[in-house]
Amino acid sequence: MPSITDTHTRIESLGTYLPSKVVSTDELIAQLDTDNPPPLEALTGVRERRVYDDSDAGYEDSFTLARHAIDDCLSRSRYTPSEIDVVISASITRTRGRGHYSMEPSFAAVLAEEIGAEHAVAFDIGNACAGMVTSIMLLDRMIRAGIARTGIVVSGEQITPIAATAVREISEKYDPQFASLSVGDAGACVLLDRAVDDADRIEYVDLMTSSSYAEFCIGGPSRTSQGLAMYTDNKSMHTEQRYLQGIVWYLDYLRERGSRIEAEQLDFIIHHQFSTRALDYINALLERESGLPAPESLTVLEKYGNTASTSHFVALHDHLKRGTITPGSTVLIVPSASGMVYGHMSVHISALGS
């Protein structure tokens, strides 16, 4: 058996699901009870987002979004559900039914049963908006160690209820719930197996946590009314010092591997989709620290918003469909999440289609 250092995994197939309902930023801002609304689109770049179906006939909870994403992923895969060894759910939101948060049994276990992955080991992982990349890192290690042959990582994010809370409660131009207005709902799923060549493989995936910033973004029950809310200290979150932690760690990580960023030949970079202005700043810092132009930055937040743990793969799938990412491309996926969590995942893409 090849050693773990000689083995790589690949993204064998990728699927997403986006609700059909579209809500523009102008529509959302118009609902605020303030004469001085925040300049949301100017600050974040979010023009519109998808919002779950709230009707009785077609209600879309977190579980439904995840299930649709799995179906889309499997429709492109050569594997059947019975051939899947591992199912990992990374959803932050865990709604199953209207207003019901489901903690047990695990989402992964129920999803595995529903799709017919009867032999799969199934478990949930929660790591905020870095949850899918965290789960991919673990599944990557499992496959490389020979513990599993195949596995799926899935997330369904019915996250816009925090925007509904923010609309009810925001009364000032700048408010701790401001970032909640930028979110959108989505599902995403990736299927991993062992790489068969260098053209399609995960070169590396790793993450770290800097707990000194853990209090800057907190989700939970609203402090003033019923409903879910997210409170973000934007002034403390969006600083050069914090952004540099992830950038410097990545450059140090490459040096420890005996590489440099210019040797990586990165074609594109996909950050967590939260603010175009912030992403431009991060890319400028990367250029300053590396002394090289940053890879082309791919975004979709202008039409989907911040879709939480699914955001990187919604962006990846969208740009594959557009043809932006051509065969032979290398994409650097950069997770960032409350905690604070930083990471990097380099993926070579050739056969992975839309």
HELIX and SHEET records of a PDB file:
HELIX    1   1 THR A   25  ALA A   30  1                                   6    
HELIX    2   2 LEU A   40  THR A   44  1                                   5    
HELIX    3   3 SER A   62  LEU A   74  1                                  13    
HELIX    4   4 PRO A   81  GLU A   83  5                                   3    
HELIX    5   5 PHE A  107  ILE A  115  1                                   9    
HELIX    6   6 ALA A  128  ALA A  130  5                                   3    
HELIX    7   7 GLY A  131  ARG A  144  1                                  14    
HELIX    8   8 PRO A  161  GLU A  169  1                                   9    
HELIX    9   9 PHE A  178  SER A  182  5                                   5    
HELIX   10  10 SER A  211  PHE A  216  5                                   6    
HELIX   11  11 ASN A  234  MET A  237  1                                   4    
HELIX   12  12 GLU A  240  GLU A  256  1                                  17    
HELIX   13  13 ILE A  261  GLU A  264  1                                   4    
HELIX   14  14 THR A  276  SER A  290  1                                  15    
HELIX   15  15 LEU A  301  TYR A  304  1                                   4    
HELIX   16  16 ALA A  308  THR A  310  5                                   3    
HELIX   17  17 SER A  311  ARG A  322  1                                  12    
SHEET    1   A 5 THR A   9  TYR A  17  0                                        
SHEET    2   A 5 ALA A 186  ARG A 194 -1                                        
SHEET    3   A 5 THR A 150  GLU A 157 -1                                        
SHEET    4   A 5 VAL A  86  SER A  89  1                                        
SHEET    5   A 5 VAL A 121  ASP A 124  1                                        
SHEET    1   B 2 LYS A  21  SER A  24  0                                        
SHEET    2   B 2 GLU A  48  VAL A  51 -1                                        
SHEET    1   C 5 ARG A 201  THR A 209  0                                        
SHEET    2   C 5 VAL A 341  ILE A 349 -1                                        
SHEET    3   C 5 SER A 329  VAL A 334 -1                                        
SHEET    4   C 5 PHE A 268  HIS A 271  1                                        
SHEET    5   C 5 GLU A 296  SER A 297  1                                        
SHEET    1   D 3 ARG A 201  THR A 209  0                                        
SHEET    2   D 3 VAL A 341  ILE A 349 -1                                        
SHEET    3   D 3 SER A 336  ALA A 337 -1                                        
SHEET    1   E 2 CYS A 217  PRO A 221  0                                        
SHEET    2   E 2 LEU A 228  THR A 232 -1                                        
END                                                                             
